[in-house]
Amino acid sequence: MAFNKDQLMLKEMKFYYGTVTDPHLIDTDTDPKDSFNETDTVGFIRMGTDSIGLNDTFAEYLSGTPHKRIRMDLIQRDVKLNFTINQLNADYLNIFLNADTEKGVFDLIHLGSDAPVKTRYAWLGEGTLVNGDPISILIYAGEVVTTDKSLNMSGSDYVDLPVEIMAFEHEDFETNPDDEHNYGVIWLGNLS
């Protein structure tokens, strides 16, 4: 098996949020970005901090002594996108920090507002492989579920903000619960 570092290493990604028109239309002949309607740019993420987590929970049936595993049934699946954002526009702090922003001579940002912001957006991350091929991550309906929203202000670097986005089933999939592509898509340049 050959190792090709150009196809494995990612360059810095840029993130957007918005809506997705129809996830069902996304296939190998269509650019998934065509279904994404950008609302705004969130910013760049810190190199090497992006990860896509897939966490499965199973119910197990054990029998006998000593126990033998008879079967395992999938009962829950969580899909999460994690990254650390640096160049953060203060206008969008409310998306990540559950903040309430008031504009005026002095902008007031009330952190940890009592009215939780739980709007679900489509999230699009775009970057490139080292060889120049594009790579993108699209989540159809993502909600910010970051538990630790601490701002890391070192004084010698950009402000770091960890972000965790949970992928939810897109509303268009409610009529088809058997669809196997509910949570999002990753697409790359030419893999050949």
N, C-alpha and C positions, 0 to 999 in steps of 0.2 A: 504494500500500500504506500503510495507516494504522499509526501507532505508538501502542501503548497501554502506557505505563509501569506501570500498575497490574497488568498480567498478566505483566510480565517481572521485576519486582523481588521478591526473596524476603525474608521476615522470618526471624529466627533459627530454626534447626531444632533439634529435640531428638532424640537418638538412643537407641534401645533395642536390646537383643540378645535372641535367643530361638531359636525353631524355627519352621519352616513345615510345616503339616500336609500339604498337597497343592497344589503350584503349578499342576497341571493344571486345578484348579477355578477359577482366577482368570480372570475375563473382564470385559467391560464392564458386565455387570449385577450384578457382585458386588464388594463392597468388598474389595480385596486384604488389608486388615488382618484380615478374618475368618479368613484362613488363617495368620495370624501369632500365635504364642503367646509373649507377652512373658515373659522371665526377669527382666530388671531394666532400670532406666534407667541409661544411661552418662553422660549429661549434655548440656549445650548446646555447640554448636560456634561458633567465632568467625565473625562475619558475613563473608560473601564468600570463605570459604576452601573451601567444598565444591565438588567437581568430580567429574564422572563421565568417566572416560577409556576410550576404545575404541581399542585399538591392534591393527592388522592386520599380519600378516607374509605376504608373497607370494613364491612361486617364479616367476621370470620366464624366458620363453623368447625369446631374441634370435636374429636371423638376418641374414646379409648384412653387407656393408661399404659405407657405414657401417651400424651395427646398426639394425635395425628391431625394435620390440617386437611379437612375434607373439601372445603371450598372457601372462596373469598368473593364477595359481591361488592362492587363499587356502589357506594351510597352518597358520595359527595365529591365534587371536583372544584377546586379553586384555581383560577388562573390569575396571576398577578404580574404587573410590570413595575419594577423598581428602578429608580435612578436618582442621582444627586444633581440638582440644578444649581448653576452658578449665576449666570447673567440674568437675574430675575427682575422683571419689571414690577415695581411696587403696585401697579394697577391690578396685577393678577394675584397678589398675595391672598386675596379672599378665596381663590380657587383652592389653594394648598393649605392655608392656615385657619380656615373658618373665621375669616376676619370681616369686619364691617368698615368700609372705607368711606370717609366723608371728604369731599373736595372743597377747598376754600383757599384763603391766604396761606393757611397752614393745613396740609393734608393730615387728617387724623385716621390712623389705622387701629381699630379696636381689635386686638388679637383675642381669639377664643370667644367669639360672639355666642350668645345664648341661643341664637337661632341658627342651627347647623346648616351649612351649605352642603346639600347632598345632590346637586345637579349632576346628572350623568352626561358626559360628553363623549364623542368619539375622539380618540387620541391617535395622532400620527407622528411617528419618529422617522426622520430621514437622515441617512448618512451614506458613506461609501466604503467599500473595501479598499485596501491599499492599492489594488490594481486599477481602481477607478470605477468598478462596477457598483451600481447603486444597491443599497439594502434599506428596507423600510419595515417598520412595525406598525400595524394598524389594529386598534381595539375598537369594536363597534360601539360599545356602551360601557365606559369606564368611570368608576366613582373613586374619588380620592379617599383612601381609608388609612392614611398614615397615622400611626399611634403616637410616635414621638416627633413633634413638629418643631424641635429646637432649631434655632438659627445659630449656625456656627460662625462667629465673627472673630477671626484670628487677628485681624489688623494687617496681615501681610499677604492676604489672598482674597479672592472673591468670597462673598458670603455663600456658605453651603446650606442647602435645604434638601433633606431627604424626602423623596416622594414615593408613595406606594399607591398604585392604582389597581383596584380590583375589577376584573372583567365580568360583566353581567350579561345575561342573555339579552340580545337586542329585541326590542319590542316587536319587530317584524317577524320574529321567530315564534311568537306565542301561538300562532295558528299551525305551526308545524313542529311539535315538540320532539319529533324523531330526527330532526336535522342534525347532522354531525359537525356543523361548522359554525356553531353559535357564537363563539367568544372572540374571534379575531383572526388575524392572518399575519404571517411573516412572508415577505417576498424579497427575492434577491435578484441580482443581475444574472448573467449567463453562468450557470453552474457547470457547464460542460468544459 
